[in-house]
Amino acid sequence: MARSVGGPASFRPKPGSIPEFPGVYRFKDADGRVIYVGKAKSLRQRLNSYFADFAGLHPRTQTMLTTAVGVDWTVVGTEVEALQLEYSWIKEYDPRFNVKYRDDKSYPYLAVTMGEEFPRVQVLRGAKRKGTRYFGPYSHAWAIRETVDLLLRVFPIRSCSGGVFRRAAQIGRPCLLGYIDKCSAPCVGRVTAEEHRELADDFCEFMAGNTGRFIRRLEREMREAAVEQEYERAARLRDDIQALQRAMEKQAVVLGDNTDCDVVALAEDPLEAAVQVFYVRSGRIRGQRGWVVDKVEEAAPGELVEQFLLQMYGDAAAEALPREVLVPVLPPDAEAVTELLGEQRGARVEIRVPQRGDKRSLMETVERNAVESLKQHKLRRASDLTARSRALQEVADALDLDQVPLRIECYDVSHIQGTDVVASMVVFEDGLARKSEYRRFSVRSTEGDVASIHEVISRRFKRYLEERSATGELDAATGIELEEEPAEGPDEEPRTPGVDPETGRPRKFAYPPNLVVVDGGPAQAAAARRALDELGVDDVAVCGLAKRLEEVWLPGEDLPVILARSSEALYLLQRVRDEAHRFAITYHRSKRSKSVRESALDEVPGLGPARRQALIKHFGSVKRLREATAAQICEVPGIGPSTAETIVSALKGQNP
């Protein structure tokens, strides 16, 4: 083991001392606690990557290395052994820097306590208990209770607590459920322990998906009762069949009757990942579950899938593992993971990526749920007033601002190889998006992102200075603030800064931000600062947020500001940046789509920009215009018969 207290370089293992075999390694802190566990096909190659380029590592990995004072490793024979040992150590040491799949909420399960003498059906959350069979998870507890209420007609097993059960046995009188035939009342000896366990076994078998034989049995008994003219019994059996069918209808049929699989999907950003799982048994969705995890390293989706499969199924009972696991991408060591899960289940487990058909459609549904889960997770943090206040204060402290940035503007540039260049400006006030203040720009510069940022910042703040000048707050030529001019008459209202006197609404660029954030690194931040300096604006702070490592760059600084990846400040800046990126991409796509539509009309003689736009607006697309007759084209204002004939002949000569 390499061990020291002088930072990562001081405990780096000596060259050649690390074996090139598969194995598992542990980083430890000054107190000897294991803080990270990892596995590798080649220990030497993997561990050397931690020490080769510290600045290029993920922020959380950098924090882990600066916290650690030593690393040791264990060599194993195969990749399967490495997976097993890695999982065992993660479970044993609970390292603080490893990915931990925590639920984005506490999911309820339908549980049957088969370990008790008289099994009980109930709703349970949290850690699973030995001797208890679980079904689900369900999204809501009331969904379980509705299902149980329907099934107790047919499988009247105990659902009362231990105290109620013992009291009923003492007084010799069952509870209400016993009187209405929704409990077989083993507490007072109406059925024996063996008969009650048979009911519980049937209940579990029905919940496990073996539904057909119970319905066929009840239908047969109903027909026999009808033949024997026992109509009341036949009616009860009919109602029992309907109850089972209603319970089955609550679980959507998505795949074939014999399909047992778990469908796993991911949604991620540079800092976090959301995982969603749909549990399909006998072709029906039996449950759904979700996790949100902090990403420790720049892990590829396949690595996240591998970590999930190990943690999800590492302790699972054999019957809990499905025959098939559908994943968005295969894990790097797919064969080893398949072998490990197969040993756990006692039979083959297939891990694969669905390519087409119903399984692919279901995967897309699960992916949408994962995306929504991640979005809701971030929104919950953003909507918390305390978290927002803490985030703004942390931003002010990290960037050494004089005051909390109550108004933040973020700018992003979007284009494809320098064409259709656009930029976005999004506004966050008090940590929340102010969509009415969003603005978008068509960029004239074609010299790259740095020049585009300079142009957009210059245009935005020129408008700000012009509007302040128009209200008398600022002399545009000198940049000297002036006193507000007095009203010309006694009936005139005083002029309000930043408000259009005609509409009473805020002017578009009237309010300056406390902080300008640009999507990019030091070059983009310097360009924004240069634009502000050229205009004489010196009371607005500037920073750049680089995507790859989420580094915050200040103009003129050689080193970035590294925010803790769990900090509210980084969440806020990342959300602002992502919103600017989304807004820019949306505008770029609409502009590019428009230019593609109009390009087909560029070669038509006699058509200028106004006529082209009028034609597209009237017909909606070039395809519909191509299908139109000359008479229909003449209906467009400004288009005469000769021009219409020219358009028809020109479009017919083009390839659709």
C-alpha positions in Angstrom: 0.0 0.0 0.0 1.2 3.5 -0.8 0.5 5.9 2.0 1.4 9.5 2.8 -0.1 12.9 3.9 1.2 15.3 1.2 -1.5 15.1 -1.4 -2.0 12.7 -4.4 1.6 13.0 -5.7 3.0 12.0 -2.4 1.3 8.6 -2.1 1.5 7.8 -5.8 2.8 4.2 -6.1 6.3 3.7 -7.4 6.6 3.1 -11.2 6.3 -0.6 -11.9 5.0 -1.5 -8.4 1.4 -1.9 -9.5 0.6 -5.2 -11.1 -1.0 -5.4 -14.6 -3.6 -8.0 -13.5 -7.3 -7.6 -12.8 -8.1 -6.5 -9.3 -9.8 -4.2 -6.9 -8.3 -1.1 -5.2 -9.2 1.0 -2.2 -8.4 4.6 -1.4 -8.2 5.5 2.3 -8.2 8.7 4.3 -6.0 9.8 7.2 -8.2 7.9 9.7 -7.8 4.7 7.8 -11.4 4.7 6.5 -12.0 3.4 3.0 -13.4 6.3 1.0 -13.5 4.8 -2.5 -13.5 1.2 -4.0 -13.0 0.5 -7.7 -12.1 -2.4 -10.0 -10.0 -2.7 -13.1 -9.0 -5.1 -15.8 -5.4 -3.8 -15.4 -4.7 -2.3 -12.0 -1.6 -0.5 -13.3 -3.3 1.3 -16.1 -6.3 2.3 -14.0 -4.4 3.6 -11.0 -1.9 5.5 -13.1 -4.8 7.4 -14.7 -5.6 9.0 -11.2 -2.1 10.5 -11.0 -1.2 11.3 -14.6 -3.3 14.4 -15.0 -4.9 15.7 -11.8 -6.4 18.8 -13.4 -8.2 16.8 -16.1 -10.1 14.6 -13.5 -13.7 15.0 -12.6 -14.2 17.5 -9.7 -15.5 14.8 -7.3 -12.5 12.6 -8.2 -10.2 15.5 -7.4 -11.8 15.9 -4.0 -11.5 12.1 -3.4 -7.7 12.2 -4.2 -7.1 15.2 -2.0 -9.0 13.5 0.9 -7.1 10.2 0.5 -3.7 9.6 2.0 -3.1 6.1 0.6 -4.2 3.4 -1.8 -3.9 -0.4 -1.8 -5.1 -3.2 -4.0 -5.9 -6.9 -4.3 -5.2 -9.0 -7.3 -7.9 -11.5 -8.5 -7.9 -14.1 -11.1 -10.9 -13.2 -13.3 -13.2 -10.2 -14.0 -16.1 -12.0 -12.3 -14.0 -12.3 -9.1 -13.2 -8.5 -9.4 -16.9 -7.7 -9.6 -17.7 -9.9 -6.6 -14.9 -8.4 -4.5 -15.8 -4.8 -5.5 -19.4 -5.3 -4.5 -18.4 -7.0 -1.2 -16.1 -4.1 -0.3 -18.6 -1.4 -1.2 -21.2 -3.2 0.9 -18.8 -3.7 3.8 -17.1 -0.2 3.9 -19.9 2.0 2.5 -17.3 4.3 0.9 -18.4 8.0 0.8 -17.2 8.6 -2.8 -18.8 5.6 -4.4 -22.0 5.9 -6.4 -24.9 4.9 -4.2 -28.3 4.3 -5.7 -30.7 6.0 -3.4 -34.4 6.2 -4.1 -35.8 9.5 -5.3 -38.6 8.6 -3.0 -39.6 5.8 -0.6 -41.5 3.2 -2.6 -44.1 1.0 -0.9 -44.2 -2.8 -1.5 -47.0 -5.3 -1.1 -45.5 -7.8 1.4 -46.6 -11.2 2.7 -44.8 -12.3 5.9 -44.4 -16.0 4.9 -41.9 -16.5 7.8 -44.8 -16.2 10.4 -47.0 -19.0 11.5 -50.0 -17.1 10.1 -48.7 -15.1 7.2 -50.0 -11.5 7.0 -50.4 -9.2 3.9 -49.4 -5.6 4.4 -47.8 -2.5 2.9 -44.1 -2.1 3.7 -41.4 0.4 2.9 -37.7 0.5 3.6 -35.2 -2.4 4.0 -36.5 -5.9 3.1 -36.9 -8.5 5.8 -36.1 -12.1 5.8 -38.9 -14.6 5.3 -41.1 -12.0 3.6 -42.2 -12.1 0.0 -42.4 -8.7 -1.7 -44.3 -7.5 -4.8 -43.9 -4.2 -6.5 -42.7 -1.6 -5.8 -45.8 0.5 -6.4 -46.0 4.2 -7.0 -48.6 4.8 -4.3 -49.7 2.9 -1.2 -53.4 3.3 -2.0 -52.8 1.3 -5.2 -51.6 -1.6 -3.0 -54.6 -1.3 -0.7 -57.0 -1.3 -3.6 -55.4 -4.5 -5.0 -55.4 -6.2 -1.6 -59.0 -5.3 -1.0 -60.0 -6.9 -4.2 -57.9 -10.1 -3.6 -59.0 -10.7 -0.1 -62.4 -11.7 -1.4 -60.8 -14.7 -3.1 -57.7 -15.2 -0.8 -59.0 -14.2 2.7 -55.6 -14.2 4.5 -54.8 -12.2 7.6 -54.1 -8.5 7.2 -54.3 -7.3 10.8 -51.4 -6.3 13.1 -49.9 -8.6 15.7 -51.7 -6.8 18.6 -55.1 -7.1 16.9 -54.5 -10.8 16.1 -53.6 -11.6 19.7 -56.6 -9.7 21.2 -59.0 -11.4 18.8 -57.6 -14.8 19.9 -58.0 -13.9 23.6 -61.6 -12.8 23.4 -62.5 -15.5 20.8 -64.1 -13.1 18.4 -62.6 -12.0 15.0 -62.4 -8.4 13.8 -64.7 -6.9 11.2 -62.9 -8.4 8.2 -63.6 -11.9 9.6 -67.3 -11.1 9.7 -67.5 -9.8 6.1 -65.5 -12.8 4.8 -62.4 -10.9 3.9 -60.4 -12.8 6.4 -60.5 -16.5 7.1 -60.1 -15.7 10.9 -57.3 -18.1 11.9 -57.2 -16.1 15.2 -60.3 -17.9 16.3 -59.6 -21.3 14.7 -61.9 -21.0 11.6 -59.0 -22.4 9.6 -55.9 -24.3 10.6 -52.4 -22.9 10.2 -51.8 -25.2 7.2 -55.1 -24.1 5.4 -54.2 -20.5 6.0 -50.7 -21.0 4.6 -52.2 -22.5 1.5 -54.3 -19.4 1.1 -51.2 -17.3 1.5 -49.3 -19.4 -1.1 -52.2 -19.0 -3.6 -52.2 -15.2 -2.9 -48.4 -15.0 -3.7 -48.8 -17.2 -6.7 -51.5 -14.9 -8.1 -49.4 -11.8 -7.4 -46.4 -13.5 -9.1 -48.4 -13.7 -12.3 -49.8 -17.2 -12.3 -53.3 -15.9 -12.6 -54.9 -18.1 -15.2 -55.4 -21.2 -13.1 -57.3 -19.4 -10.4 -59.7 -17.8 -12.8 -60.3 -21.1 -14.6 -60.9 -22.8 -11.2 -63.4 -20.2 -10.1 -65.2 -20.4 -13.5 -65.5 -24.1 -13.2 -66.8 -23.9 -9.6 -69.3 -21.2 -10.7 -70.7 -23.4 -13.5 -71.0 -26.4 -11.2 -72.8 -24.2 -8.6 -75.2 -23.0 -11.3 -75.9 -26.6 -12.5 -76.7 -27.6 -8.9 -78.9 -24.5 -8.7 -76.8 -23.0 -5.9 -77.3 -19.6 -7.4 -76.1 -17.5 -4.4 -72.8 -19.4 -4.3 -72.5 -19.0 -8.1 -73.1 -15.2 -7.8 -70.4 -15.0 -5.1 -68.0 -16.9 -7.4 -68.9 -14.6 -10.3 -68.1 -11.6 -8.1 -64.8 -13.2 -7.1 -63.8 -13.7 -10.8 -64.6 -10.0 -11.5 -62.5 -9.0 -8.5 -59.5 -10.9 -9.8 -60.0 -9.5 -13.3 -60.1 -5.9 -11.9 -56.9 -6.6 -9.9 -55.3 -7.8 -13.1 -56.5 -4.8 -15.1 -54.7 -2.4 -12.7 -51.4 -3.8 -14.1 -50.8 -2.7 -17.7 -50.1 -5.5 -20.3 -47.1 -4.4 -22.3 -45.4 -7.6 -23.5 -46.1 -11.3 -24.2 -47.6 -13.4 -21.4 -44.4 -15.3 -20.8 -42.2 -12.2 -20.6 -40.3 -11.7 -17.3 -37.8 -8.8 -17.5 -36.6 -5.6 -15.8 -36.3 -2.6 -18.1 -33.6 -0.1 -17.0 -33.1 3.4 -18.4 -30.8 6.4 -17.6 -30.9 10.1 -17.8 -27.7 12.1 -16.9 -25.9 15.3 -16.8 -22.3 16.0 -15.9 -23.0 15.8 -12.1 -25.9 13.4 -11.6 -27.7 10.5 -13.2 -31.3 9.3 -12.7 -32.2 5.6 -13.1 -35.7 4.2 -13.7 -36.7 0.5 -13.6 -40.0 -1.0 -14.8 -40.6 -4.6 -13.5 -42.4 -6.7 -16.0 -43.7 -10.1 -14.9 -45.9 -12.3 -17.2 -46.1 -9.4 -19.6 -47.5 -7.0 -17.1 -45.8 -4.0 -15.4 -45.8 -5.1 -11.7 -43.8 -2.1 -10.4 -41.6 0.9 -11.0 -38.7 2.3 -9.1 -36.3 5.2 -9.4 -32.9 6.4 -8.1 -30.9 9.6 -8.4 -27.1 9.3 -8.0 -24.1 11.6 -7.8 -21.5 10.7 -10.5 -18.1 10.1 -8.9 -16.1 10.1 -12.1 -16.7 10.8 -15.8 -18.4 7.4 -16.0 -19.8 6.3 -19.4 -23.4 5.1 -19.5 -22.2 1.5 -19.6 -20.3 1.9 -16.4 -23.3 3.4 -14.7 -25.4 0.4 -15.9 -22.8 -2.0 -14.5 -22.7 -0.3 -11.1 -26.5 -0.3 -11.0 -26.8 -4.0 -11.9 -24.3 -5.0 -9.1 -26.0 -2.9 -6.4 -29.5 -3.7 -7.6 -29.1 -7.5 -7.8 -26.1 -8.1 -5.5 -28.3 -9.1 -2.5 -31.5 -10.1 -4.3 -33.1 -13.5 -3.8 -32.9 -15.9 -6.7 -36.7 -15.5 -7.4 -36.3 -11.7 -7.6 -33.9 -11.8 -10.6 -35.7 -11.9 -13.9 -34.8 -14.0 -16.9 -33.9 -10.9 -18.9 -32.6 -7.4 -18.1 -33.1 -4.7 -20.8 -30.6 -1.9 -20.6 -29.9 1.3 -22.7 -26.2 0.2 -23.2 -24.3 -2.9 -22.4 -21.9 -2.7 -19.4 -18.1 -2.8 -20.3 -17.8 -6.3 -18.7 -21.1 -7.6 -20.0 -20.0 -11.3 -20.0 -18.7 -11.1 -16.4 -21.9 -9.4 -15.2 -24.1 -11.9 -17.0 -22.1 -14.8 -15.4 -22.3 -13.2 -11.9 -26.1 -12.6 -12.1 -26.6 -16.1 -13.5 -24.8 -17.6 -10.4 -27.0 -15.4 -8.2 -30.3 -16.6 -9.9 -29.2 -20.2 -10.4 -30.2 -19.9 -14.1 -29.1 -17.8 -17.1 -29.8 -14.1 -17.0 -29.7 -12.3 -20.3 -28.6 -8.7 -20.5 -29.3 -7.0 -23.8 -30.2 -3.7 -25.5 -33.7 -3.9 -27.2 -33.5 -2.8 -30.8 -37.0 -2.9 -32.1 -40.6 -3.9 -31.3 -42.6 -3.7 -28.1 -39.5 -4.0 -25.9 -37.9 -1.0 -27.6 -41.1 1.0 -27.2 -41.2 0.2 -23.5 -37.5 1.2 -23.1 -38.4 4.6 -24.6 -41.2 5.0 -22.1 -38.8 4.2 -19.2 -36.2 6.6 -20.6 -38.9 9.4 -20.6 -39.6 8.6 -17.0 -35.9 8.8 -16.2 -35.6 12.2 -17.9 -38.6 13.5 -16.0 -37.3 12.1 -12.7 -34.0 14.0 -13.1 -35.8 17.2 -14.1 -38.1 17.0 -11.1 -35.2 16.3 -8.8 -33.5 19.5 -9.9 -36.7 21.5 -9.8 -37.3 20.4 -6.2 -33.9 21.8 -5.2 -34.5 25.0 -7.2 -37.9 25.6 -5.7 -36.6 25.4 -2.1 -36.3 29.0 -0.9 -33.6 28.2 1.7 -31.6 26.3 -1.0 -31.9 29.2 -3.4 -30.8 31.7 -0.8 -27.8 29.5 0.1 -26.9 29.1 -3.5 -26.9 32.8 -4.2 -24.7 33.4 -1.1 -22.3 30.7 -2.1 -22.0 32.2 -5.6 -21.3 35.6 -4.1 -18.6 34.1 -1.8 -17.0 31.9 -4.4 -16.7 34.8 -7.0 -15.9 37.4 -4.3 -18.8 39.6 -5.2 -19.8 42.7 -3.3 -23.4 41.6 -3.1 -25.6 38.6 -3.7 -26.4 38.2 -7.5 -30.1 38.6 -7.3 -30.3 38.9 -11.1 -28.1 36.6 -13.2 -28.0 36.6 -17.0 -26.5 33.7 -18.9 -25.5 33.6 -22.6 -24.9 30.7 -25.0 -24.0 30.5 -28.7 -25.4 27.8 -31.0 -24.5 27.0 -34.6 -23.6 24.2 -36.9 -20.1 24.6 -38.4 -20.5 28.4 -38.3 -23.8 28.6 -40.1 -27.1 30.1 -38.7 -25.2 31.4 -35.7 -27.6 32.4 -32.8 -27.3 33.3 -29.2 -29.6 33.2 -26.2 -29.9 35.3 -23.0 -31.8 33.8 -20.1 -32.5 35.6 -16.8 -32.7 34.2 -13.3 -34.0 36.4 -10.5 -33.8 35.3 -6.9 -32.6 31.9 -8.2 -35.7 31.3 -10.4 -36.1 31.6 -14.2 -37.7 34.8 -15.4 -38.9 33.6 -18.8 -40.5 36.9 -19.8 -37.0 38.5 -19.7 -35.4 35.9 -22.1 -34.0 37.3 -25.3 -32.4 35.8 -28.4 -30.0 37.1 -30.9 -29.1 36.4 -34.6 -25.3 36.7 -34.5 -23.6 38.5 -37.4 -20.0 37.5 -36.5 -18.6 34.4 -38.2 -15.3 34.4 -36.4 -16.1 31.8 -33.7 -17.8 31.5 -30.3 -15.4 34.1 -28.7 -16.3 36.8 -31.2 -20.0 35.9 -31.0 -20.0 36.3 -27.2 -18.3 39.7 -27.6 -20.9 40.8 -30.1 -23.9 39.7 -28.1 -22.7 41.2 -24.8 -21.9 44.5 -26.7 -25.3 44.6 -28.3 -27.2 43.8 -25.1 -25.4 46.4 -23.0 -25.5 49.1 -25.7 -29.3 48.7 -25.6 -29.2 49.0 -21.8 -27.2 52.2 -22.0 -29.5 53.6 -24.8 -32.6 52.9 -22.7 -31.1 54.5 -19.6 -30.2 57.5 -21.8 -33.7 57.7 -23.1 -35.1 57.9 -19.5 -32.6 60.6 -18.6 -30.6 58.4 -16.3 -27.5 58.4 -18.4 -26.0 60.6 -21.1 -25.2 58.1 -23.8 -22.3 60.2 -25.2 -20.5 60.8 -22.0 -21.6 57.9 -19.9 -22.2 60.4 -17.0 -25.3 59.7 -14.9 -27.7 62.7 -14.9 -30.4 63.8 -12.5 -33.9 63.0 -13.6 -35.5 65.8 -15.5 -38.5 67.4 -13.8 -42.0 66.8 -15.1 -43.0 69.4 -17.8 -46.5 69.9 -16.3 -48.3 69.5 -13.0 -50.4 66.7 -14.3 -47.5 64.5 -15.6 -46.4 61.5 -13.5 -42.7 61.2 -12.6 -40.8 59.0 -15.0 -40.0 55.5 -13.6 -36.5 54.2 -14.6 -36.6 51.2 -16.8 -40.4 51.4 -17.6 -41.8 52.4 -21.0 -44.1 55.4 -20.3 -46.5 54.5 -23.1 -47.1 50.8 -22.2 -46.2 50.8 -18.5 -44.1 47.7 -19.1 -40.4 47.2 -18.4 -38.1 48.0 -21.3 -36.5 45.0 -22.9 -32.9 45.7 -21.7 -33.6 48.2 -18.9 -32.3 46.2 -15.9 -28.7 45.3 -15.6 -27.7 42.0 -14.1 -25.4 41.6 -11.0 -23.7 38.7 -12.7 -23.1 37.7 -16.4 -22.5 33.9 -17.0 -21.2 32.8 -20.3 -21.2 29.2 -21.5 -17.4 28.5 -22.0 -14.0 28.8 -20.5 -11.5 31.6 -19.9 -11.6 32.9 -23.6 -15.4 33.4 -23.5 -15.3 35.0 -20.0 -12.5 37.4 -21.2 -14.5 38.3 -24.3 -17.5 39.2 -22.2 -15.4 41.3 -19.8 -13.8 43.1 -22.7 -17.1 44.0 -24.2 -18.3 45.5 -20.9 -15.1 47.4 -20.4 -15.4 48.9 -23.9 -18.8 50.3 -23.0 -17.7 51.5 -19.6 -19.9 49.1 -17.7 -17.9 48.3 -14.5 -20.5 47.2 -12.0 -21.4 43.9 -13.6 -19.4 40.7 -12.6 -18.6 38.1 -15.3 -17.7 34.4 -15.1 -17.6 31.5 -17.6 -18.9 28.0 -16.8 -17.0 25.3 -18.8 -19.0 22.2 -19.6 -16.4 19.4 -19.3 -15.4 19.8 -15.7 -17.9 22.4 -14.5 -15.1 24.9 -13.8 -16.0 28.5 -13.1 -13.6 30.9 -14.9 -13.1 34.5 -13.9 -11.7 37.0 -16.5 -7.9 37.4 -16.1 -7.4 34.5 -13.8 -5.0 31.7 -14.6 -6.8 29.0 -12.5 -10.5 28.3 -12.3 -12.8 28.4 -9.3 -13.7 24.9 -8.3 -17.1 24.7 -6.6 -18.0 21.6 -4.5 -20.0 19.4 -6.8 -22.7 19.0 -4.0 -22.9 22.7 -3.5 -26.1 24.7 -4.1 -24.0 27.3 -6.0 -22.9 24.8 -8.7 -26.5 23.5 -9.0 -27.7 27.0 -9.6 -25.0 27.9 -12.2 -25.4 24.6 -14.0 -29.2 25.1 -14.2 -28.8 28.6 -15.5 -26.2 27.4 -18.1 -28.4 24.4 -19.2 -31.4 26.7 -19.6 -29.4 29.1 -21.8 -28.2 26.1 -23.9 -31.8 24.8 -24.3 -33.1 28.2 -25.3 -30.2 28.7 -27.8 -30.7 25.3 -29.4 -34.5 25.8 -29.7 -33.9 29.1 -31.6 -31.2 27.7 -33.7 -33.4 24.7 -34.8 -36.3 27.0 -35.7 -34.0 29.3 -37.7 -32.3 26.5 -39.5 -35.7 24.9 -40.3 -36.9 28.2 -41.7 -33.7 28.6 -43.9 -34.1 25.1 -45.2 -37.7 25.7 -46.1 -36.9 28.9 -47.9 -33.8 27.6 -49.7 -36.0 25.8 -52.2 -37.4 29.2 -53.3 -34.0 31.0 -53.6 -33.6 30.1 -57.2 -37.1 31.1 -58.3 -36.7 34.4 -60.3 -38.7 37.3 -59.1 -39.1 36.2 -55.5 -37.6 38.3 -52.8 -37.5 37.6 -49.1 -41.0 39.1 -48.5 -42.7 37.0 -51.2 -40.9 33.9 -50.0 -42.0 34.4 -46.5 -45.6 35.1 -47.6 -45.6 31.8 -49.6 -44.3 29.7 -46.7 -46.8 31.4 -44.3 -49.7 30.7 -46.7 -48.9 27.1 -47.6 -47.0 26.1 -44.4 -44.2 24.1 -46.3 -42.5 23.9 -49.6 -44.0 20.4 -50.1 -47.5 21.8 -50.0 -46.5 24.7 -52.2 -45.1 22.2 -54.7 -48.4 20.5 -54.8 -50.4 23.7 -55.4 -51.7 24.9 -58.8 -50.9 28.3 -60.3 -54.4 29.5 -59.4 -54.0 28.5 -55.8 -50.6 30.3 -55.7 -52.2 33.5 -57.1 -54.3 33.6 -53.9 -51.2 34.7 -52.0 -51.0 38.6 -51.7 -48.4 40.0 -54.1 -48.2 37.0 -56.4 -49.6 37.5 -59.9 -50.4 34.9 -62.6 -47.0 35.1 -64.4 -45.1 34.8 -61.1 -47.3 31.9 -60.1 -46.5 30.0 -63.4 -42.8 30.7 -62.8 -43.0 29.2 -59.3 -44.8 26.1 -60.5 -42.4 25.4 -63.3 -39.3 26.1 -61.1 -40.5 23.8 -58.3 -41.4 21.0 -60.7 -37.8 21.1 -62.0 -36.4 20.5 -58.5 -36.0 17.2 -56.7 -38.6 17.0 -53.9 
